[in-house]
Structures are given as C-alpha cells and as structure tokens.
Amino acid sequence: AQTVTQSQPEMSVQEAETVTLSCTYDTSESDYYLFWYKQPPSRQMILVIRQEAYKQQNATENRFSVNFQKAAKSFSLKISDSQLGDAAMYFCAYRGYSGGATNKLIFGTGTLLAVQP
Amino acid sequence: DGGITQSPKYLFRKEGQNVTLSCEQNLNHDAMYWYRQDPGQGLRLIYYSQIVNDFQKGDIAEGYSVSREKKESFPLTVTSAQKNPTAFYLCASSIDRDGQETQYFGPGTRLLVL
C-alpha cells in the first residue's frame, strides 16, 4: 500500500524568506501524481501544485515550486518570498495512475506553516 | 459561479440519530468523493463515486452511506452505527481527461455529537 510521510509537524518562516516543506512517499508504481494542498484557517482545501511522475521537470506555480526526486521518493515544496497569507496547514498527497480505477488521494498528516511578520 | 458547495457548515448529531451532509457541484465533474479529517491526521477516504448510480467504499466506510442519483449531488449519511462521528467532512469532485485528473474540494462540514 502507498504511504505519504510528512516529518515536519510545524514550520516557521519570516515574511519574505524562503521555506521548504518535506514529503516522502512509498509506492511500487512507476506512474503516479503528487500534489500539495493548502488548508488555511477557513479549512478549505486549495490545490497549490501538482507533479506528474513521468515528467522530470519540477513543477512551478508562481512562488511555489517543488523538488521532485523520483528515485528517492521525495517531493518537497519550496515557498519563496513568503507572505502572511501563506500561513496554513500544507498537505502532501499521492494518487496512482489508475487508468479508470479509483483515483483515491493518499494524504500525509500535514505541516503547519507559520509566517512571522 | 462554478464550484462545490457543502451544507450545513456545522451539524450537530444526537446519539442514535442519522444525519445527512450535502455536497453539490456545478462543475460537470464525473467523480465525487467524501473524506474525513481528524486532528493530527490527513484526510481519509470514506466513499467515492465515478459515475451516476455507482459508488465504492473507501478506507473507512463503516457507519456511513451515500447515494449518487444525480451527477451534481453526492450526499453522505452518517448513521448511528458510526460510533465516533465527530470530525470535519470534506467533499471533492474531479474530472479525468486523458489521465489528467485533479480533485477540488468543497468548504467542508463540521459534525459534532451532542
């Protein structure tokens, strides 16, 4: 069974600085997708970024980028120029490439990010 | 506006009572999902449905039931058999185009037991 591990329960960053959140996963599949979701105090889950495992290039969305290391099964999220609005719980998630079967997301336990002014 | 709506925002359940959480989407998404979130844990899948009139159990389906009579709607019933229902419930929907599929979430329902 696939698992997702986030080893940092809490992180803190100064406004305008850069922070990296860690995620590792375990799978025997070769094709899959990885996601980072953000959950602010409103508790709405918001997609931050996604990565297809067959793509070697790391995904980037504005100030958010990932470091995807397939061999190491590592998928870290880098937030540059941190803003107060980035404060939230961040979840790493895995989905297998099922080709029509369950598209279940498997989530890590989350990292709570605080942004200091 | 397109999106996913969940109601109510807060729901209180008495012992032995069944309650139903609503999830509606107007995104024309095929698949819909229900997740449960407990403190200190990630989301866990309760039920999912990939097409109308079909649904499958997730990892923690015991004590829950669903229906999918319409594409837009996927209500979740928390039955009296669910002994620890206090949690935050999130509904999601997705559409799969050539293997590109991403789940989008509703705002959630907080269920509390009286």
Interface residues (C-beta under 8 A of the other chain):
Chain A: V4 Y33 F35 Y37 S42 R43 Q44 M45 I46 L47 R50 F91 A93 R95 Y97 G99 G100 T102 N103 K104 L105 I106 F107 G108 T109 G110
Chain B: A31 Y33 Y35 G40 Q41 G42 L43 R44 L45 Y48 Q50 Q56 G58 D59 F88 L90 A92 S94 D96 G99 E101 T102 Q103 Y104 F105 G106 P107 G108
